[in-house]
Amino acid sequence: MIVDRAIYRDGRRTDGPADLSDALAEARAEGDAFLWVGLYEPTEQEFDLVSTEFGMHPLAVEDALKAHQRPKLEIYDDSLFMVLKPVVYDSEQDTVSSGELMVFVGDSFVVTVRHGEGAPLHAVRMRLESEPKVLRHGPTAVLYAVSDAVVDHYIDVGNELQVDLEELEAQVFSPNEGGSGRARRTDSQPTAERIYTFKRQVLEFRRAAGPLAEPISRLTRAGVPFVKERSQPFFRDVDDHLTRVNEQVEGLDRLVSDILYAHLAQMGVRQNDDMRKISAWAAMAAVPTLLAGIWGMNFQHMPELAQVWGYPAALSVMLGAVTFLHRLFKRNGWL
């Protein structure tokens, strides 16, 4: 469905004709104006009208309708097509989810198609409308503002994930793995499961931010149709921010892997400690069992059987052996 539509003249929003063909013709006739149409999860029938009026390439139309695309930049004869994946951080569940945002840029028009809830298009449009100097640069300004907003939100999500990682690290390396703060909500989960869950969030973030590096890098260079060369410094700024985000994601991925290896090593150490304790107690139980088995053999001629002190002596030997073994294991750290 079309959620917003307007013609921008000299950086100012104006209401154009209701018919898209007439609105586009009016924007092209004035030279310094352009038409911006915003759609949210359009159906094939709804998008056919838009794609026909703006002469969009069938492959780009197919990608915009099906979604589930990697971030990319495609150049066609009549338009430029860019796919971005905004991400959303759910502070209640500590999860990362991604949407999709497609931007068509052509001669005096911009068409944005949003899938999911993560695209900050309304905020971008409001911010641009409050800055007429930026909007005067035409469709290029919209493409820059959308890219900048998506990447800036990556930075916020990366910071949230950094906080979660620090709390997870504190849980793993604390003596009782109790943790604190937001991570306390997941204490019922096994530690390994919490680590794998966090790693999935990082992977989801990585799938959104990593592939976007190449399209943004292309926009920083000259020769991209429908993008003004004067905008290159602005796209270089976006590229710089995205590079820092990707470096942060790589760091998060390495750290969470290290935490997983450390947790598995801790489990191995604890299992070894448990096995040593079990072995120590088994050894202490085996000695009296052995002695009791010897004295319990049903033979007629057994030493000390006729002695009054035989039974107390046997108990004393058992107790002495167990006490000796207990002190020995305690001194060696087995108990």
N, C-alpha and C positions, 0 to 999 in steps of 0.2 A: 504494500500500500504506500501511497505517496504521503509522507508525513509533513513535508514542507516544500515550498516552491517560491522562488522570488527572482526578480531581475535586479541586479546591482549596477547602478549607474554612478560613476565617479566615486565609488566606495560607499554609496548610500543604497539602502534597500528600498525598492519600489514594487508595487503590485503590477504585474503584467497581465496580459490576456490569459484567460482560463485555458485556452487551447495551447498545447505545448508547441505545436508547429508555428503558430502565430507569435508566441512568446520568444521562441528562438530566432525567428526572422526579425523581430523587433530588436532583440539584443545585437544581432549581427549588423543590422542597419545603422545602429548608432556608433559602432566601432569601439567605444571605450566601455561598453556594457557587456555583461555575461549573465547567463541563466544558471541558477543552481537548484537542482532537483534532488531531494532526499527521499529515499525509499527504505522501508523496513520489511525484510523478509517477503519480497513480492512473489506472487504466484506467476506461473508462466504467462497466463493471459494478461495480468497486470503489466508485466515487464515487456511484453510484445509491443505495446503501444509506445513505450518510452524508447525501446531499442530501434523501432522503425523510424520514429521521428528524428533520432539523433544519428542514425546510420551506424550503429555499433556492429562490430565484427561478430559473426555467429559463435566463434570459439569463446570470445570474451563473455558473450551473453550466457553461454552454457555454464561457464565457470561461475558467473555471478548468481545463477539460479541454484546450482547444485551445492555451492559452498564447499567446505572441507578442502580448501586449497592451501598450498604453502604460500608464504609471502613471496611475491614476485612482481616484476615490472615487464609488461608486454607493450610493444609499440606496433600499432596498426596504421593503415593509411589515413583513417579519419579520426583516430583518437589514440590516447595513451591509457593503458589499463594497469592499475596497481592494486595489489592485494596486501592488506595488513591484517595482523591478528592481535587485536587488543586483548589484554589479560585483566582478570578481576580477582582480587584477593578477598576471600571470605574470612573475616576475622573471627567469626563464631566457630567455624569448622576448621580453620587453619588450612584452607585448600585454595588452589589456584585453578581457575577455569578460563578458557579463551573463547572469544567470539571471532567474527570475521567482518572485515570492512573492505569493500571494493570501491575504488575511485576511478571514474571515467573522466578524462580531461580531453576536450577537443576545442574546436573553433568556437569560442564564445559560449562555452557551456561546461558545467561540471555536474556529474551525476554520482551520487554516493549511495551505495547499497549496504545496508547493515544487517548482519545475522547475529543473533545472540544479544546479550545485555551489556557487553563490555565496551562498546564503541562510544566514545565521548563526543558524538557529533553535535548534540544540542549545545553543549558548553562551548564547543569550537565555534559554532555559528554565532552564538551570543558574543563571544569575545571578539570575533572578526567584525561584527556589526558595530562594536564599540570602538573600533580602530579603522576608520575610513582610509587612512593613509596606507594601511596594509592591503585593504580590499581593492584599492586602485590598481594593484598589480595583476588583477584578474584571476583566472582559474589557477595560475601558479601559486597565488597566495593561499588558496584553499588547500591545494595539495601539500604545501609546506606546513600549514597550520594543523592539518589532520595528522601528518607524519610526526610533527613535533609533539602534539598532545599524546599520541600513542606511546612514543618513546619516553616522554616524561613520566607517564604512568608506569612504564616498565621500571623506572628508577624507584618509585614508591613501593612497588611490589617487591623489588629486590631487597629493599631495606626491611620490609616486613619479614621476608624469608630469612634474612640475616639474623633478626631477633629470634625467630623460631629455632634456627640452627644453634644459636648460643644456648637457648634453654634446653634443647635436646642434648647438647654436649654436656651441660651441667647434670642432666639426669643420668646419662650413661656413666659419667665418671664420679658421681656421688656415691658414698658408701652404701646407701640404701636405695639408690635410684629413685628417690622420691620426687625430685624436681619441684618447681614452683612456677608461679605466674600462669600464663595462658596454657603452657604445656601440661599443667596439672589436670586438665580435663581429660587427657588421654592416658592417665596412669593405669587404667584398667587394661590397656593394651600391652602385650609383650613388647619389650624394648626393641627387638629385631623388627617387629611389625611397624612400630613407630618410625624406625629408621627408613624402612622400605617405603612407607607412605610418604615421608618427606622427600625421598628420592624421586618418587613419581611426580610430586609437585614441581620439583626442579626440572624434571624432564619436560613437563608440560610448558613451563616457562621457556625452556631452551628451544622448543619447537617453534615458539612464537618469535623470539628475539633473534635467534641465530640466522635463519634464512633471510631475514630482512636486511642484513648487512649489505648484500650484493645490490639489491635495488636502490637503496639509499646512496651507495657509493656511485652508482651510475648517474644519479641525479646531481651529483657534485661536479660532474664533467660536462663539457660543452657538447652540443650536437644532439641533445634530446628534444625531439619535436614537442611542441605545445608547452615547453618549459622555458621561461625567459632566462637568458644567461646571467642577468643581474641577480638572480636568486641563488646562484651557486654558493656564495658564502653562508647563506642561511641553511642550505642543505648540508654544508660541511659541519655546521654547528650540530645539526641533528645526528650526523654520522659520528661525530665525536662522542656525543652522549650515548649513542647506541654501542659504540666500541667499549665504553666503560661498563655498560650494562652486561654485554657479553663476557667481558673479563670477570665481572662479579659472578655471573652464572657459572662460568668455568670453575671459579674458586669455590663456590657453594657445592658443586658436584664433587670436586676433589675432596673437600672437607667431609662431606657426608659419607663418602666411600671410606675415608680414613677412620671415621667414627665407627662405621660398621665393622671394619677389620679389628679395631681396638675392642669393640664389644665382643666379637667372636673370640679374640684372644683372652679376654677376661673370663668368658664362659669356660674356655679350656683350662685356665688356671684354677677356676673354682671347682671344675670337675676333678682335676688332679688332687686338689685339697680334699675333696669329698672322698675320693678313692683311697687316699692315704689314711684318712680317719677311719673309713670302713675297714681297711686292712689292719690298722692298729687294734681296733676293737675285736676283730676276728682273731688276731693273734693272741690277745689276752684271754679270749674265751676258749681258744684251742688248748692252752696249757692245762687248765684244770680239767678240761674234758679228757685230755690224754692221760693225766694221772688217775682220774676217776675210772677211766677205762681199764688201766693196768690193775688197780686194786679191785676192780669189780669182776675180774676174770674168775671163772668158777673152777679153780684148781684146789686140790687138797693141801698141797705143800706150798704155801705162799709166805714170804718173809713178813714178819711183824704181825701176822694175823692173830697170834695168841697173846700179843702184848697189849697191856692196858692203855699205853700211850700211843698205840698205832694210829687210831682214828684222829686224835688231836694233831698228831705229827703230820698226817696226810693233809689235813686242812691247813696247817701252818705252812707246809711246802707250797700248796696251791696259792694261798694268800701272798706269800713272799714272792713267788714267781710273777703273779699278776702285778703286785706293787712295783717290782723291778722293771717289768715291761712298760708300765704306765709312766714311770719316771723317765725311762729311756726315750719313749716316743714323745713325751712332753718336751724334753730337752732338745730333741731333733726337729721340733715344730710339726710333728704329725698330729698332735692333739691340741 
